[in-house]
Amino acid sequence: MADSRISIKDKAKYALKAHDIGNKYSDLALPRASVLVPLLVKNNELHVLLTVRSMQDDILVTPVVAFIADTFQPRPNANEVSDVFIVPMRHFLKSEEHTSTPYETGMLVHFFTFKDRQTLKTFTVWGLTAQICIIVSYLALGQNPSFKVDFDLDNPSISMDKCLLTKYATSKL
């Protein structure tokens, strides 16, 4: 896929498809949710559309990566979403505006600060959202993060297996 005539969108689709886990975790007895990771190409660069919303613990989240039109205009439900912002995917690979701290499980929790140049608002992307954005950025852009991560970037599902086994050792994977 080194052909320069292939669009950034097609390169990202190809790279991400290689890591589709299908129904690998379908037998786990956990509440389920999917999180849409809406990607778009803006100024010939890959971006992700993010929202600020409520949190839930102990839920099995499946990231669903999809492309949306660069002209997409979100209309959030104010009862569920307080803000919508677009971040360049490369932001999740840079050490600037990034910090991390160990969580009680020993895994790192990543934090990214992003200042929206249009609204002048500052947002913090952290936790699972940050981890998903790091993985999708790495896979789609083919670049390593410039900071330490404690999961296997080339095979992120192995790290998820370990995390789930640690937390739910009685379930079968």
KETI-891155 format. One line per field, with one value per atom (N, C-alpha, C, O): residue in one letter; atom name; x, y, z. Coordinates in steps of 0.2 Angstrom, whole numbers. Layout:
BEGIN
residuo <- c(A/...)
atomo <- c(CA/...)
xx <- c(X/...)
yy <- c(Y/...)
zz <- c(Z/...)
//
This chain:
BEGIN
residuo <- c(M/M/M/M/A/A/A/A/D/D/D/D/S/S/S/S/R/R/R/R/I/I/I/I/S/S/S/S/I/I/I/I/K/K/K/K/D/D/D/D/K/K/K/K/A/A/A/A/K/K/K/K/Y/Y/Y/Y/A/A/A/A/L/L/L/L/K/K/K/K/A/A/A/A/H/H/H/H/D/D/D/D/I/I/I/I/G/G/G/G/N/N/N/N/K/K/K/K/Y/Y/Y/Y/S/S/S/S/D/D/D/D/L/L/L/L/A/A/A/A/L/L/L/L/P/P/P/P/R/R/R/R/A/A/A/A/S/S/S/S/V/V/V/V/L/L/L/L/V/V/V/V/P/P/P/P/L/L/L/L/L/L/L/L/V/V/V/V/K/K/K/K/N/N/N/N/N/N/N/N/E/E/E/E/L/L/L/L/H/H/H/H/V/V/V/V/L/L/L/L/L/L/L/L/T/T/T/T/V/V/V/V/R/R/R/R/S/S/S/S/M/M/M/M/Q/Q/Q/Q/D/D/D/D/D/D/D/D/I/I/I/I/L/L/L/L/V/V/V/V/T/T/T/T/P/P/P/P/V/V/V/V/V/V/V/V/A/A/A/A/F/F/F/F/I/I/I/I/A/A/A/A/D/D/D/D/T/T/T/T/F/F/F/F/Q/Q/Q/Q/P/P/P/P/R/R/R/R/P/P/P/P/N/N/N/N/A/A/A/A/N/N/N/N/E/E/E/E/V/V/V/V/S/S/S/S/D/D/D/D/V/V/V/V/F/F/F/F/I/I/I/I/V/V/V/V/P/P/P/P/M/M/M/M/R/R/R/R/H/H/H/H/F/F/F/F/L/L/L/L/K/K/K/K/S/S/S/S/E/E/E/E/E/E/E/E/H/H/H/H/T/T/T/T/S/S/S/S/T/T/T/T/P/P/P/P/Y/Y/Y/Y/E/E/E/E/T/T/T/T/G/G/G/G/M/M/M/M/L/L/L/L/V/V/V/V/H/H/H/H/F/F/F/F/F/F/F/F/T/T/T/T/F/F/F/F/K/K/K/K/D/D/D/D/R/R/R/R/Q/Q/Q/Q/T/T/T/T/L/L/L/L/K/K/K/K/T/T/T/T/F/F/F/F/T/T/T/T/V/V/V/V/W/W/W/W/G/G/G/G/L/L/L/L/T/T/T/T/A/A/A/A/Q/Q/Q/Q/I/I/I/I/C/C/C/C/I/I/I/I/I/I/I/I/V/V/V/V/S/S/S/S/Y/Y/Y/Y/L/L/L/L/A/A/A/A/L/L/L/L/G/G/G/G/Q/Q/Q/Q/N/N/N/N/P/P/P/P/S/S/S/S/F/F/F/F/K/K/K/K/V/V/V/V/D/D/D/D/F/F/F/F/D/D/D/D/L/L/L/L/D/D/D/D/N/N/N/N/P/P/P/P/S/S/S/S/I/I/I/I/S/S/S/S/M/M/M/M/D/D/D/D/K/K/K/K/C/C/C/C/L/L/L/L/L/L/L/L/T/T/T/T/K/K/K/K/Y/Y/Y/Y/A/A/A/A/T/T/T/T/S/S/S/S/K/K/K/K/L/L/L/L)
atomo <- c(N/CA/C/O/N/CA/C/O/N/CA/C/O/N/CA/C/O/N/CA/C/O/N/CA/C/O/N/CA/C/O/N/CA/C/O/N/CA/C/O/N/CA/C/O/N/CA/C/O/N/CA/C/O/N/CA/C/O/N/CA/C/O/N/CA/C/O/N/CA/C/O/N/CA/C/O/N/CA/C/O/N/CA/C/O/N/CA/C/O/N/CA/C/O/N/CA/C/O/N/CA/C/O/N/CA/C/O/N/CA/C/O/N/CA/C/O/N/CA/C/O/N/CA/C/O/N/CA/C/O/N/CA/C/O/N/CA/C/O/N/CA/C/O/N/CA/C/O/N/CA/C/O/N/CA/C/O/N/CA/C/O/N/CA/C/O/N/CA/C/O/N/CA/C/O/N/CA/C/O/N/CA/C/O/N/CA/C/O/N/CA/C/O/N/CA/C/O/N/CA/C/O/N/CA/C/O/N/CA/C/O/N/CA/C/O/N/CA/C/O/N/CA/C/O/N/CA/C/O/N/CA/C/O/N/CA/C/O/N/CA/C/O/N/CA/C/O/N/CA/C/O/N/CA/C/O/N/CA/C/O/N/CA/C/O/N/CA/C/O/N/CA/C/O/N/CA/C/O/N/CA/C/O/N/CA/C/O/N/CA/C/O/N/CA/C/O/N/CA/C/O/N/CA/C/O/N/CA/C/O/N/CA/C/O/N/CA/C/O/N/CA/C/O/N/CA/C/O/N/CA/C/O/N/CA/C/O/N/CA/C/O/N/CA/C/O/N/CA/C/O/N/CA/C/O/N/CA/C/O/N/CA/C/O/N/CA/C/O/N/CA/C/O/N/CA/C/O/N/CA/C/O/N/CA/C/O/N/CA/C/O/N/CA/C/O/N/CA/C/O/N/CA/C/O/N/CA/C/O/N/CA/C/O/N/CA/C/O/N/CA/C/O/N/CA/C/O/N/CA/C/O/N/CA/C/O/N/CA/C/O/N/CA/C/O/N/CA/C/O/N/CA/C/O/N/CA/C/O/N/CA/C/O/N/CA/C/O/N/CA/C/O/N/CA/C/O/N/CA/C/O/N/CA/C/O/N/CA/C/O/N/CA/C/O/N/CA/C/O/N/CA/C/O/N/CA/C/O/N/CA/C/O/N/CA/C/O/N/CA/C/O/N/CA/C/O/N/CA/C/O/N/CA/C/O/N/CA/C/O/N/CA/C/O/N/CA/C/O/N/CA/C/O/N/CA/C/O/N/CA/C/O/N/CA/C/O/N/CA/C/O/N/CA/C/O/N/CA/C/O/N/CA/C/O/N/CA/C/O/N/CA/C/O/N/CA/C/O/N/CA/C/O/N/CA/C/O/N/CA/C/O/N/CA/C/O/N/CA/C/O/N/CA/C/O/N/CA/C/O/N/CA/C/O/N/CA/C/O/N/CA/C/O/N/CA/C/O/N/CA/C/O/N/CA/C/O/N/CA/C/O/N/CA/C/O/N/CA/C/O/N/CA/C/O/N/CA/C/O/N/CA/C/O/N/CA/C/O/N/CA/C/O/N/CA/C/O/N/CA/C/O/N/CA/C/O/N/CA/C/O/N/CA/C/O/N/CA/C/O/N/CA/C/O/N/CA/C/O/N/CA/C/O/N/CA/C/O/N/CA/C/O/N/CA/C/O/N/CA/C/O/N/CA/C/O/N/CA/C/O/N/CA/C/O/N/CA/C/O/N/CA/C/O/N/CA/C/O)
xx <- c(4/0/4/2/10/15/13/17/9/7/4/-1/8/6/-1/-4/-3/-10/-16/-21/-14/-20/-21/-17/-28/-30/-29/-28/-28/-27/-33/-32/-39/-45/-44/-45/-42/-41/-36/-36/-30/-25/-27/-26/-31/-33/-38/-38/-43/-48/-44/-46/-39/-35/-32/-32/-28/-25/-29/-28/-35/-39/-43/-44/-45/-48/-44/-47/-38/-33/-34/-32/-37/-37/-44/-46/-49/-56/-56/-54/-59/-60/-66/-67/-71/-77/-81/-82/-83/-87/-83/-85/-76/-72/-74/-73/-77/-79/-87/-89/-90/-97/-100/-106/-96/-98/-97/-99/-94/-94/-100/-104/-102/-108/-107/-107/-106/-106/-111/-112/-113/-117/-113/-107/-116/-112/-114/-120/-109/-110/-106/-100/-107/-103/-101/-105/-95/-93/-91/-87/-94/-93/-87/-86/-82/-76/-76/-74/-80/-81/-75/-73/-72/-66/-68/-73/-64/-65/-59/-54/-58/-52/-54/-59/-50/-50/-44/-39/-43/-37/-32/-26/-34/-30/-26/-21/-30/-27/-33/-38/-31/-36/-38/-33/-44/-47/-52/-54/-54/-59/-64/-62/-70/-75/-77/-78/-76/-77/-83/-84/-86/-91/-89/-85/-92/-91/-98/-103/-98/-104/-103/-97/-108/-108/-103/-101/-101/-97/-101/-106/-98/-101/-95/-91/-96/-90/-93/-99/-88/-90/-95/-100/-93/-97/-92/-86/-93/-89/-90/-96/-85/-86/-83/-77/-86/-84/-83/-88/-77/-76/-78/-76/-82/-84/-81/-83/-76/-73/-77/-78/-79/-82/-80/-78/-80/-79/-85/-91/-85/-91/-88/-82/-93/-91/-88/-90/-83/-80/-85/-83/-90/-95/-101/-105/-100/-105/-106/-101/-112/-113/-117/-123/-114/-117/-123/-122/-128/-134/-135/-139/-131/-131/-137/-140/-139/-145/-142/-137/-144/-141/-141/-138/-146/-147/-142/-141/-139/-134/-126/-122/-126/-119/-119/-123/-113/-113/-108/-109/-104/-99/-97/-97/-96/-93/-87/-87/-82/-76/-72/-73/-68/-64/-57/-54/-53/-46/-42/-44/-37/-32/-30/-28/-30/-28/-21/-19/-16/-9/-8/-3/-13/-13/-12/-9/-15/-15/-8/-8/-3/3/9/14/7/12/13/8/19/19/17/16/17/15/7/4/5/-2/-4/-10/1/-1/2/8/-1/1/-2/-7/1/-2/-1/4/-5/-4/-6/-11/-3/-5/-11/-13/-16/-22/-21/-16/-26/-26/-24/-22/-26/-24/-17/-15/-14/-7/-6/-1/-12/-11/-11/-13/-8/-8/-15/-18/-17/-22/-19/-15/-21/-18/-23/-29/-20/-24/-21/-15/-25/-23/-27/-33/-24/-27/-27/-22/-33/-34/-38/-43/-35/-38/-41/-37/-48/-51/-50/-52/-47/-45/-51/-51/-57/-63/-67/-69/-68/-72/-68/-70/-61/-56/-57/-55/-61/-62/-57/-54/-55/-50/-54/-58/-52/-55/-50/-44/-52/-47/-50/-56/-46/-48/-44/-38/-47/-44/-47/-52/-43/-46/-47/-43/-53/-54/-54/-52/-57/-57/-50/-49/-46/-39/-36/-32/-37/-33/-36/-32/-42/-45/-42/-40/-41/-39/-31/-29/-28/-20/-20/-16/-24/-24/-26/-22/-31/-34/-29/-28/-26/-21/-15/-13/-12/-7/-8/-4/-14/-16/-17/-15/-21/-23/-17/-16/-13/-7/-1/4/0/6/12/18/11/16/16/10/21/22/20/22/17/16/23/28/24/31/31/35/27/26/25/24/26/25/18/14/17/10/12/17/7/8/3/1/2/-2/2/5/0/3/0/-6/3/1/-1/-6/4/3/-3/-6/-5/-10/-14/-13/-18/-21/-26/-27/-29/-33/-30/-33/-23/-20/-20/-21/-18/-19/-26/-26/-31/-38/-39/-42/-37/-37/-35/-38/-28/-25/-29/-30/-31/-35/-42/-43/-45/-51/-50/-54/-45/-43/-42/-44/-38/-36/-43/-43/-47/-53/-59/-62/-59/-65/-62/-63/-58/-54/-59/-57/-65/-69/-73/-76/-73/-76/-71/-65/-74/-70/-69/-74/-63/-62/-61/-60)
yy <- c(-6/0/6/11/6/12/16/22/15/19/26/26/31/38/40/45/36/38/35/37/31/29/34/37/35/41/39/33/44/43/39/35/40/37/29/25/28/21/17/11/21/18/16/11/21/20/14/9/13/8/1/-4/1/-5/-8/-13/-3/-4/-6/-11/-3/-4/-11/-15/-13/-19/-25/-30/-24/-30/-31/-37/-27/-28/-29/-28/-30/-31/-38/-43/-37/-43/-47/-52/-44/-48/-49/-44/-55/-57/-60/-64/-59/-62/-62/-67/-57/-56/-57/-55/-60/-61/-65/-65/-70/-74/-72/-75/-66/-63/-60/-57/-62/-60/-53/-52/-48/-41/-36/-38/-31/-26/-24/-23/-22/-21/-14/-11/-11/-5/-4/-7/0/1/8/12/10/17/18/15/23/25/29/34/27/31/34/32/40/43/47/52/44/47/51/50/57/61/63/64/65/68/75/77/79/87/89/88/94/96/91/92/85/80/77/74/77/74/70/73/65/61/64/66/65/67/63/58/64/60/65/70/64/68/65/59/69/66/70/76/67/71/70/66/75/75/72/75/66/63/60/60/56/53/47/44/44/39/33/34/27/21/16/16/12/7/0/-1/-4/-12/-13/-16/-10/-11/-13/-10/-18/-20/-16/-16/-12/-7/-10/-12/-10/-12/-5/-2/-4/2/0/-5/5/4/10/15/8/14/15/10/21/22/29/33/30/37/40/38/47/51/57/58/60/65/71/73/74/80/86/91/86/91/90/93/84/82/87/90/89/94/90/89/89/86/90/96/86/89/86/81/87/83/84/90/79/79/83/79/88/92/88/90/84/80/74/71/72/67/70/67/75/77/85/88/87/94/97/103/94/97/92/86/94/90/94/100/90/93/88/82/91/87/88/93/82/82/78/73/81/77/71/71/65/59/59/56/63/63/66/65/70/73/67/68/61/55/51/46/54/50/55/53/61/66/66/66/68/68/75/76/80/87/86/82/89/89/82/81/78/71/70/72/66/64/57/55/53/47/46/48/42/40/32/30/29/22/21/25/17/16/10/7/9/4/-3/-7/-5/-11/-11/-17/-6/-6/-3/-1/-3/0/7/11/10/17/20/17/26/30/36/39/37/42/48/47/54/60/65/65/67/72/79/78/84/91/93/93/96/98/105/105/110/116/117/117/118/119/126/131/127/134/138/144/134/138/140/146/136/138/141/144/140/141/138/140/132/128/123/121/121/116/110/110/104/98/93/93/88/83/76/75/73/66/61/62/56/52/45/44/41/34/30/30/26/22/26/23/32/35/37/36/39/41/34/35/29/22/20/18/21/19/24/22/30/35/34/35/32/30/24/24/19/13/14/12/18/19/24/23/29/33/29/30/25/21/16/16/13/8/12/10/17/21/25/25/28/32/28/31/23/19/22/21/26/29/28/27/27/25/31/37/30/36/38/34/44/47/47/50/42/42/34/30/32/25/23/27/17/14/7/4/4/-2/-8/-12/-7/-12/-13/-9/-19/-21/-17/-19/-12/-8/-12/-11/-17/-21/-26/-28/-28/-33/-31/-34/-25/-23/-27/-27/-32/-37/-41/-44/-43/-47/-43/-46/-36/-32/-32/-33/-32/-32/-39/-39/-44/-51/-51/-54/-49/-49/-45/-47/-39/-35/-38/-38/-41/-44/-51/-52/-54/-60/-58/-62/-53/-50/-48/-50/-45/-42/-48/-48/-52/-57/-64/-67/-66/-72/-79/-84/-78/-84/-85/-90/-79/-80/-83/-83/-86/-89/-84/-80/-83/-79/-83/-80)
zz <- c(0/0/0/3/-3/-3/-9/-9/-13/-19/-17/-13/-19/-17/-21/-19/-26/-29/-25/-26/-20/-16/-10/-7/-10/-5/2/4/6/13/16/21/14/16/14/19/8/6/10/12/11/15/22/25/25/32/32/37/27/27/27/30/22/21/28/30/31/37/43/47/44/49/48/53/42/40/43/45/42/44/52/54/56/63/65/71/61/63/67/65/73/77/77/80/73/72/78/82/79/86/91/95/91/96/103/106/106/113/113/119/109/109/114/116/117/122/129/134/130/137/139/136/146/149/152/158/148/150/146/141/149/146/140/140/134/128/126/127/122/119/113/113/108/103/103/105/101/101/94/91/90/84/84/87/80/79/72/67/71/65/62/65/57/54/48/44/46/40/38/42/32/29/28/24/31/31/29/32/24/22/20/22/17/16/22/21/27/34/37/37/40/44/51/54/52/58/61/58/68/71/74/77/74/77/84/84/89/96/99/97/104/108/116/118/119/127/129/128/133/135/142/145/144/151/151/145/157/157/160/164/159/162/163/159/168/170/169/168/168/167/162/162/156/150/144/144/140/135/129/126/127/122/115/116/110/103/99/97/97/93/86/83/83/76/72/73/68/64/57/54/56/49/47/51/40/38/37/35/38/37/32/31/29/24/28/33/24/28/28/32/25/26/31/32/35/40/45/47/46/52/57/57/63/68/71/72/74/77/84/84/89/95/99/99/102/107/113/117/115/121/128/132/128/134/135/140/129/129/128/130/124/121/123/120/126/128/123/122/119/114/109/110/103/97/95/94/93/91/86/87/82/77/79/79/79/81/76/73/73/69/72/78/68/71/73/78/70/72/79/82/81/88/93/99/92/96/96/99/92/92/94/95/96/98/105/109/108/115/118/124/113/116/117/114/123/125/127/127/129/131/138/139/142/149/150/146/154/156/163/166/166/173/174/171/179/180/183/188/181/184/189/189/193/198/196/199/189/186/184/182/184/182/175/173/171/165/165/169/159/159/156/152/159/157/153/156/147/143/143/143/143/143/137/136/133/128/129/130/128/128/121/118/119/112/113/116/110/109/102/97/102/96/93/97/88/85/83/83/81/79/85/85/90/96/102/106/101/107/113/119/113/119/119/114/125/127/129/133/126/128/130/128/135/137/134/136/131/128/132/133/136/141/141/138/144/146/139/135/139/134/127/122/127/121/118/112/123/121/118/113/122/120/113/108/111/105/100/94/101/96/95/89/100/99/94/89/95/91/84/79/83/77/73/67/76/73/71/65/75/74/67/63/68/62/56/50/56/50/47/41/51/49/48/45/51/51/54/52/59/63/71/73/74/81/85/83/91/95/98/98/100/102/110/113/113/120/122/117/128/130/130/133/127/128/131/130/134/138/134/138/128/124/118/115/115/109/103/101/100/95/88/85/87/81/82/77/88/89/95/100/95/100/104/110/100/103/109/113/108/113/120/125/119/125/128/135/124/127/130/135/127/130/137/142/138/144/149/155/147/152/154/160/149/151/155/160/154/158/165/170/166/173/176/182/173/176/177/182/172/172/171/166/176/175/175/172/177/177/170/169/166/159/154/156/149/144/138/136/136/130/124/118)
//
